[in-house]
Amino acid sequence: MKVLVINCGSSSFKYQILEMPKGETLCSGLVERIGDAIGSLTHKVVKNGEEKKYPFEQPFPDHTAGMHAVVKLLTDPEMGVVKDLSEITAVGHRTVQGGERFINACIVGEEEKQAIRDLSPLAPLHNPANLQGIEVAQKLFPNAPSVAVFDTEFHASMPPQSYLYAVPYEYYEKLRVRRYGFHGTSHQYVSETAAAFLGKKIEEFNCITCHLGNGCSMAAVKNGKCFDTSMGMTPLAGLVMGTRCGDIDPALHPYIMENTGMDIKQLDTMLNKQSGLKGLCGMNDMRDIHAAREKGDKAAQMAFDVFTHRIRSYLGAYYAVLGRVDAIIFTAGIGENDNHCREAVCKDLAHLGIAIDLEKNSKRSGDVRNISAPGATVPTLVVPTNEELAIAKATLRVLQQ
């Protein structure tokens, strides 16, 4: 069975075809700068164990045009991986916000599309783009069911003490104001992968997962299910991120508006796109921050310290919430590749059973690995995430129901 996975953003989308159930990637790609004068398409094909890359530049007025270009590549004699589009069994879609309406992945019909549309106020940058990807796929692949896999699904197991905010309860009842959490497919995938790596049953596995990239979130996983997570009603809450502020005093909102003349839209833009690491030191790529730190840049060092301190704070909180921790897991772009970050987060935590081996930590690998120091009682793992595979697996489960 060939499953096409689509991850749509507002001006770009990623795609991948996986041979299921073995999870083998046949091709993948990225369409960017949709709506600009010139867009880009990078198509990668894996044949005979070798990956070939095909870059293109051309205008993509909308997602439909981008998907049409991808469809041509999928069936191309040289660059394609299928002879006919009918070989695509299903299309799995990353869908950010499922609210309380969707606690499981599902086949998308007209009713589901309207529900995703109705949830757009909770994810205004993501849900409309996700829905556009679904509608385009339904036209181009009419015989392959489209399955929505929600970022919020894994976090639906949180108890009320984790997801409720201490505001008048009527706002939850009427407006569904609560913590939803995001990066759910990643948190679920790496926790299940870590449990298998350590030879433990997922239903008895407690871990703290750290998804660290330009967007960052953590989760406390209890007996294989999410018990708490750092992001909130939106992806703005929790950890310090590339351009997002994470947790701040909500009284800052009226204070900043009154003293700067900002309106609510300008404030929202500032908190989402001009804050975080970028707000602290002018850079949001951790590689640039490390380069600046090495040259003695004090602002870069401060941003790094704030970033890692917030992760340590959540790690300690989640340790207390779980009681027993079977593993600490780092994943995503920074989590998988940044040894400096992992070292700073885990420093001086031996009293919690957490200690890493600096030599193991310094090595890069695409495999799951244990970077714990001898004597550490809580394994610290680096687990490469694979959200596309997780979406494909969820799609398969829906089809088999």
N, C-alpha and C positions, 0 to 999 in steps of 0.2 A: 504494500500500500504506500502510495506517495502522498505525503501531506505537504501542502504549501503553507508556510507560516508568514504572516504579514504583520509588521509593526509600524503603524502609521503615525507620523508626527504632522505638525501643521504645514511644514514645507518640505518634508522628506518622508521616505519610508524605506525600511529594511525588509528583505524577503529571504526566504530559504526554503529549499525543497529537501525533505528528509525521507529516506526509505524507512518505513516503519514495519514491524516494531523494533528492528535492530538499531534504529536511531542514526543511521549513516547519512551524512550530509552529501547531497549530490551537487548542489549549487547554492550560491548565496549572492547577495548583492545589496547595493545601496543607491537609491535615487535621491539626489539632493537639489536644493535651490529651485524647487517647484514654484513657478510663478515669476521667476527672474528672467532676464533677457536670455541668459544661457544657463542651462542646468547641467548636471553631471550624472552619469550612471556608471557604476563600477560593478561588473558582473564577474563572479568567480565560479569556475567549474572544477570539480574534482573527478579526474578520470585516471584509472590505473594507478591510484595512489598519489597522483601528481596534481597540484593545483595550478590552474592557469587563470590569469587575470585579464579582463578585457575592459578598458576604460573608454567611455564615450562622452562627448559634450554636445548638447543640443538643447533647444528650448523645450520645457515641459510646462505648458500653460496651467495644467491642473493634474490631480492625482490620476485621473482617467488616462491622460496622455502618457504619463509615466508608466502606468500598468500595461498599456498597450505595447509600449516599447519593450517591457520585460517579457511579455507573452511571446513576442516575436523571437526573442533570444532563447526562450525555453524550448522552442521547437526548431531552432536553427540547426542545420546538419553538423556544423562544427562546434558551436557554442552551447547547443541545447542538451537537455537531459531526458526529454520525452519526444516521441514521434508525433503524438497527438495530445491535445489538452484533456481528452477524456481519460488519460492515465492518471490525472490528479484526482485522488479519492475524496479529499476534503481540503478546506482552507481554514486554518486556525488563525484567529485574530487576537493580538494583544489588545485588551480593552481596559482602560485605566480604572474607571469608577463604576462599580456595580451597585454601590449603596447597600441597602438591606434587601433590595429587590432580587439581586443575584448573589446567591451564596455558593453556586456551583457553575461551572462552564455549561454552555447550552448551545443548541442549534438556533440560529437567528432567523426568525420570521418577521412579519410586519409588526406584531405585538412587541417583540423583543427590541426591534429597532426603535419603536416609539419610546419604550422604557429607557433605553440608552440615551435617547434624545432628551428625555425629561430629566435625566441625571446630569446633563451638561453643566448646569450652574455650579455643581460641586467639582467639576473638572473642566473649566471652560476652554483650556488650551488643548486638552487631550481627547475628550469624548467626541467632539464634532469631527476631529480628524480620524479617530478610530472608526466612527460610523461611516465616514466617506469611504474608507478602505473596504468596509464590509459591502457597501452598496456597489462599488466598482467590481469587486470580486464576484458578487452575485450575478452581474451582467455578463462578465467574461467567462465564468465557470458555472453555468446554470445547472449543471448536473452534479456539481460537487457541493455538498452542504457547507455553509459558512458557520463556524463555531466560534463563539466569543469566549475568551479565557480572561478572567478579570484579575487585575492587580490586587484587588481588595479581597478576593476569595479566601486566601490562606488566613487572613486576619479575621474572618467572620467567626472564628471560634473564640475570640476574646470574650471574657466575662464582663458584666456591666461595670465592675470596679475598675476595669482597664479602659473601657471605651467611653464612659460617660464623663462629660465636663461638669464642673460644679457651678453651673448657671441654672436659672429657673428651668425646671423639668419640662415645662410647656414648650420650650424651644426644641427639645429633643422630640417631643410628641408631634409638634406641628411642622417643624422645619427639618427634622432629622439631623440636628446638630449633634455630632458625636465624633469620636476618633474612628477613622476607617483604616488607615495604614495603606502603604503602597509597596512596590517591589515584591509583592507576594509570591509571584512565580519563582523569583530568585531565592528568597528565604526558604521556601518549601524545597526547592531543588537541592540547595546546598546542605540543608539539614538532613534530608533523606540520603544524600550521597555520603555525608560524614558518618551517619549511623552505620551504613553498609561498610564503609572503610574501617570502622572500629569494631565491626562484628557485633553490633548491638541491634536490638529490635527497635524500630522507629517508635512504636507505641510506648516504649519505656525510656525514651531518649530525651534528655534535657540539654539544651545548648543555648548559647548566645551567638546570634549571627550578625555579622557586621558587613553590610553591603555598602562599600565606600567607593564612590566615583564622583562625577560632577554633581550628581544627586546622591545623598547618603541617607541610610536608615539602618536601624538595628531592631532586632526582635528577640524576645524571650520566648523560647520554644519549650513547652512543658509536655512531656509524654507525646512528642511528635506534632503537637498542635500549638498554634500561636496563642500565647497567654497575654503578651503585651508587645507594643511596637512604638517606635519613636515618632514617626510621622503621624499627623492628626487627621482632621477633617479634610485637609489639603496636604500636598507634599511640601508645604512651607515649614512645618513644625519639626522639632527635634534637633538633629545634629547640625553643625555648621557645614555648609555645602559650598560649591563653587561660586554661585552667585546668590544663593538663598540664605537668609539669616538664621534659620532654625529658631529655637526657643528664645523669645524675648518677653519682657514685661509688656503686657497689652496696654498699659497706661502710656507707653511710648507713642502710640498711634495719635491720640489727641494732642499730646505735647509737641510732637514733631510738626503736626499739621498747623497748630496754632502759632508756632514760632518760625515756620518757613513759608507759610502760605500754600503748601501743597494741598491738592484735593485728594479724595480717596483713591482715585485711579492712579495718580502720580505716586502716592504712598505705596500702593500695591506693586507698581512697577519697580520702585526703589527696593522694596523688601525681597522681591523675587529675582530681579535681574542685576541689581547694583550692590548687593550686600554680600554676606558670606566672606569667603577668602578675598574676592575681588574688592569688596568694600573695605576690608582691613589693610590690604597691601597693594591693590591695583592689579593683581594677577589672580586668575582662577584656575590655572593649570598647575598642578602640584609639581610638575617637572620644572617649570619656570621658577616656582617658589624655592625649590631646593637649590637651583643654580644661584639664585639671589642670596640665599642663606650662606652659601659657601663663600660669597664675596663680602659677607658681613652686613648684609641688609637687615636692619633692625625690624623694619615693618614686616618683612617676609618671615623672620623668626617669630615675631609676635603672632602672626596669622597662623603659623604652624602650631605654635603652643596652644592657642585658643582652640584650634581644630581638634588636636589630640586630647586636650583636657576634657572637652565635651564628650568625646567617645569614652574616655575612662570613667566619667561621671555616670553615664548610662550603663556601662559595664558593671560598675559597683551596684547600681540600683537593681539591675536585672539579676545579679548574683543573689541579692537579698530576696527578691521576689521568687526565684526558683528554689532556693535552698540548696539543692544539689545540682551541680553543673558538670556534665559529662564531656563538654568540649566548648572551646571558643573558636569561632570560625570567621576567617577573613575572606571576602570575595569582592568581585567587580574590579574596575580598573585600578584604583588605588589599593584596595584590599589585597589584590592578587600580586601586584607588581612593585609596591612601595615598601621596601624593607625598613626604611627610616621611620615610616608611620607605624608599622607594626611594632617596632622596637620601642618607640616612645609610648605607645598605648600600653604595652605589657611591662614596662619598666617598674621595678620595685613592687611587684604583685605576688612575690613568692609566698607571702602569708595567706594568700588565697589559693595557693597551689598552682599559680600561673607563672611560668618562666620559659623564656625561649632561648634556644641555642643560636648565638649570633652567626655562626658559620652556616647553619642550615637556613637561617632566615635570609641570608644574603644571596642565596642561590635562586635563580628563576627557573620555573618549570611550568609546563602546561598540565601537569598531573596533580592529583590530590597529594598533599604531603603534610607530614607532621613535623613542625619546627620546634617542638618542645625541648627544653633542656633536660638532661638526666635528673631524675628526682622530682620533676614536676608531676603533680597528681592530677592536674586538669590538662588534657591535651590541647595544644593550640594548633589548629589546622589552617592550611591555605587550600581552599576549594574553588577551582575555576567555575564560575557560573555558566549556565547554558540555558537561557530563558527560552530560546527557540525550541530546544529539545523538550523542555518542560511543557511548552504550549502544544507541541505535537503530541506528546503523551496524553495530555488532558483532552485533546481533540479525539484521539483514538478511544479514550475511555467513554466519551459521550456517544460515539458511534456504536460502541459495543453494548450500550445499555438497552 
